[in-house]
């Protein structure tokens, strides 16, 4: 059975540009097991060095390094540097990103397989890497050639289906968006402003259609049904139930992305969640 760096049951997903060493240290103190760096962090992984140096137990994962932006030799050398300095505390997540984001986006499955060949050549171990994966084919690739899969913008039902596809051994670490608020309409407004962005990206809409969402859900900024399915809204106890649904469906680890109003400090929200997630 493939092992991977310790992640704990719940971690945090946040754009790399929004993560500081101080925030990482605070999240570690609150009990979160890992922080996933989104927004295609640079393949030199310098931010990973900074965050690991500022913490002692937190695992850092990339969610994800984009295969079209950084070659596997460069990323592999950076992985080895980080892992040598901080053994067992880094998971390299890689993925093909969005078709709309690059003109080079062709045959992503073949590109991912070739990239994994490059990581093999660079000495990145299978247990030290994971793949962004939504559909069955890439989920199987993740299970066969990495520690496992990191699905993004999904539901507990997708987690259940993904577990059936990858089997009992590989890592399954879905991202879950949340808004902490007692005002559901306010929370849904914040959630919709984020969800709407992904409805322009075909890899996500194709996956949502596989999950049973139709044109009425995916048009415009998304239906209430879609927003509520993709973003857990409400008090911390309500959000914990959604996290528990992923875990019951087969997730090994759930990385929570807290959505807030513009300029709002996320730490109070993560602190409130920690109070119920780790009670």
Secondary structure, 3 states (H helix, E strand, C coil): CCCCCCCCCEEEEEEHHHCCHHHHHHHHHHCCCEEEEECCCCCCCHHHHHHHHCCCCCEEEECCEECCCCCHHHHHHHHHHHHHHCCCCEEEEEECCCHHHCCCCCCHHHHHHHHHHHHHHCCCCHHHEEECCCCHHHHHHHHHHCCEECCCCCCHHHHHHHHHHHCCCCEECCEEEEEECCCHHHHHHHHHHHHHHHCCCHHHHHHHHHCCCCHHHHCCCCCHHHHHHHEEEECHHHHHHHHHHHHHHCCCCEEEEECCCCCCCCHHHHHHHHHHHCC
